[in-house]
Amino acid sequence: DLDGGSGVSAAPSAWLWTVALFAAVNPFRLALALPRGERSARVVTGAAALGGIAGAAVAVGAGFGAGLLLDALDVSDASLRIAAGVVAAVVGIATLVLKPPSPIPALPGLRAALVPVAVPMVANAGLIVLAVSAFADRGAALVAAALAIAVGTLTVLAAFVRTEGVAGRVLRWAGRLTAAMLVVAAAQLVIDGMFAV
């Protein structure tokens, strides 16, 4: 079930889930795609913070909402973990292969927090699937804490790190390293799920 009560001893560690969720957000890569244009640094930072919080709330809410559906379909936590690991691996590999993003079209002003920051930058399909599975294994508190770390990192990067020059190259490198972490974490989730079936 999705209350985190049954099968917790067989679930992956809280650290593994934290790394997987953080890497799925990949704040270093997202910092490169934040809508900037004519926006002030304050508006960009606000959009990153508010959009990150909204996207994280969608992911946590998905865990609550998916519980009823998955219980009705009788999907086991282990099967969900395998599916989440496969999706995360695909996302991580794609992130490694594709070139770093550039700022994407956005709603004007602070409304960019909703589109594209909250959706689709933070609350994307890969994160939602991982969040639902992490919710099933470890509960809402862990999902919320991991996403708070990711959103906090994104906000700090938006406020203090430039996307050009050396800082931009560091962001690109850190984004690739984080994507590699996601692939490793995803592989471990698949292995854990297979042993738990």
C-alpha positions in Angstrom: 0.0 0.0 0.0 1.0 3.6 -0.3 1.0 4.7 3.3 4.6 3.6 3.8 3.5 1.3 6.5 3.9 -2.1 5.0 7.1 -3.5 3.4 9.2 -0.5 4.7 12.0 -2.8 5.8 12.4 -4.1 2.2 12.2 -0.6 0.7 15.3 1.2 -0.5 17.0 3.5 2.0 15.9 7.0 2.6 19.2 8.2 1.2 18.8 6.4 -2.1 15.3 7.9 -2.5 16.6 11.4 -1.6 19.4 11.1 -4.2 17.0 9.9 -6.8 14.4 12.6 -6.3 17.1 15.4 -6.1 18.7 14.1 -9.3 15.3 13.8 -11.0 14.8 17.6 -10.4 18.5 18.3 -11.4 18.5 21.9 -10.2 21.9 22.5 -11.9 20.4 21.7 -15.3 17.2 23.6 -14.6 19.1 26.7 -13.6 20.3 26.9 -17.2 16.8 26.8 -18.6 15.2 29.4 -16.2 13.4 32.1 -18.2 15.5 35.2 -17.8 15.2 37.6 -20.8 14.4 41.1 -19.5 13.4 39.8 -16.1 15.3 41.2 -13.1 17.4 38.9 -10.9 14.8 39.2 -8.2 12.0 38.1 -10.5 14.0 35.1 -11.8 14.8 34.0 -8.2 11.2 34.4 -7.2 10.0 32.4 -10.2 12.5 29.7 -9.4 11.4 29.5 -5.7 7.7 29.7 -6.3 7.7 27.5 -9.3 9.9 24.9 -7.5 7.5 24.9 -4.6 4.5 24.5 -6.8 6.1 21.7 -8.8 7.2 19.9 -5.7 3.6 20.2 -4.3 2.3 18.6 -7.5 4.7 15.7 -7.1 3.8 15.2 -3.4 0.1 15.5 -4.2 0.6 12.8 -6.9 1.7 10.4 -4.2 -1.4 11.0 -2.2 -3.7 10.8 -5.3 -2.0 7.7 -6.8 -2.5 5.7 -3.7 -6.1 5.0 -4.2 -5.6 4.1 -7.9 -2.7 1.8 -7.3 -4.5 0.1 -4.4 -7.5 -0.4 -6.7 -5.2 -1.9 -9.4 -3.4 -4.0 -6.9 0.0 -2.7 -8.0 2.7 -3.7 -5.5 5.3 -1.3 -4.2 8.1 -3.5 -5.7 6.5 -3.4 -9.2 6.1 0.4 -8.9 9.7 0.7 -7.8 10.9 -1.2 -10.9 8.8 1.0 -13.2 10.0 4.2 -11.5 13.6 3.0 -11.9 13.2 2.3 -15.6 11.6 5.7 -16.2 14.3 7.5 -14.2 17.1 5.6 -16.1 15.6 6.8 -19.4 15.4 10.4 -18.2 18.9 10.2 -16.8 20.4 8.8 -20.0 18.5 11.3 -22.1 19.9 14.1 -20.0 23.4 12.8 -20.4 23.0 12.6 -24.2 21.1 15.7 -25.0 22.8 19.1 -24.9 22.1 21.4 -21.9 18.9 23.4 -22.2 18.6 27.0 -23.0 15.9 29.3 -21.5 12.5 28.2 -22.8 9.4 30.3 -23.6 7.5 31.4 -20.5 4.6 33.3 -19.2 5.4 37.0 -18.5 6.9 38.2 -15.3 6.5 36.2 -12.1 3.9 34.0 -13.8 6.8 32.1 -15.3 6.8 30.3 -11.9 3.8 28.3 -13.2 4.9 27.8 -16.8 7.5 26.7 -17.4 9.2 26.4 -13.9 6.5 24.4 -12.0 5.3 22.6 -15.1 7.1 21.1 -17.0 10.6 21.9 -15.6 10.1 20.6 -12.0 6.9 18.6 -12.2 7.8 16.4 -15.1 6.8 12.8 -15.8 10.0 11.3 -14.5 9.8 13.1 -11.2 6.1 12.3 -10.7 6.7 8.5 -11.2 9.6 8.6 -8.8 7.7 10.7 -6.3 4.8 8.2 -6.3 7.1 5.3 -5.8 9.1 7.0 -3.1 5.8 7.9 -1.4 4.8 4.3 -1.4 8.1 3.2 0.1 8.9 6.0 2.5 6.0 8.3 2.8 5.3 12.0 2.1 7.8 13.5 4.5 10.8 12.0 2.7 9.5 13.1 -0.7 8.8 16.6 0.6 12.2 16.9 2.3 14.1 15.7 -0.8 12.3 18.1 -3.1 12.8 20.9 -0.6 16.6 20.4 -0.9 16.3 20.4 -4.7 14.1 23.5 -4.8 16.4 25.3 -2.3 19.4 24.5 -4.5 17.6 25.8 -7.6 16.7 29.0 -5.8 20.2 29.6 -4.6 21.6 28.9 -8.1 19.0 31.3 -9.6 20.0 34.0 -7.2 23.7 33.8 -7.2 25.1 31.8 -10.1 25.4 33.2 -13.7 24.7 31.0 -16.6 27.5 32.4 -18.8 31.2 31.8 -18.8 32.9 29.6 -16.2 29.9 29.5 -14.0 27.8 28.3 -16.9 30.3 25.5 -17.7 30.3 24.4 -14.1 26.5 24.3 -14.1 26.6 22.1 -17.3 29.1 19.8 -15.7 27.2 19.5 -12.5 24.0 18.8 -14.4 25.6 15.9 -16.2 27.1 14.6 -13.0 23.6 14.8 -11.4 22.1 13.0 -14.4 24.7 10.2 -14.0 23.7 10.0 -10.3 20.1 9.5 -11.4 21.1 6.6 -13.7 22.9 4.9 -10.9 20.1 5.5 -8.4 17.6 4.2 -11.0 19.6 1.0 -11.5 19.6 0.4 -7.8 15.9 1.0 -7.6 15.3 -1.6 -10.3 17.5 -4.1 -8.6 15.8 -3.5 -5.2 12.4 -3.9 -6.9 13.4 -7.2 -8.6 14.6 -8.7 -5.3 11.4 -7.5 -3.5 9.0 -9.1 -6.1 
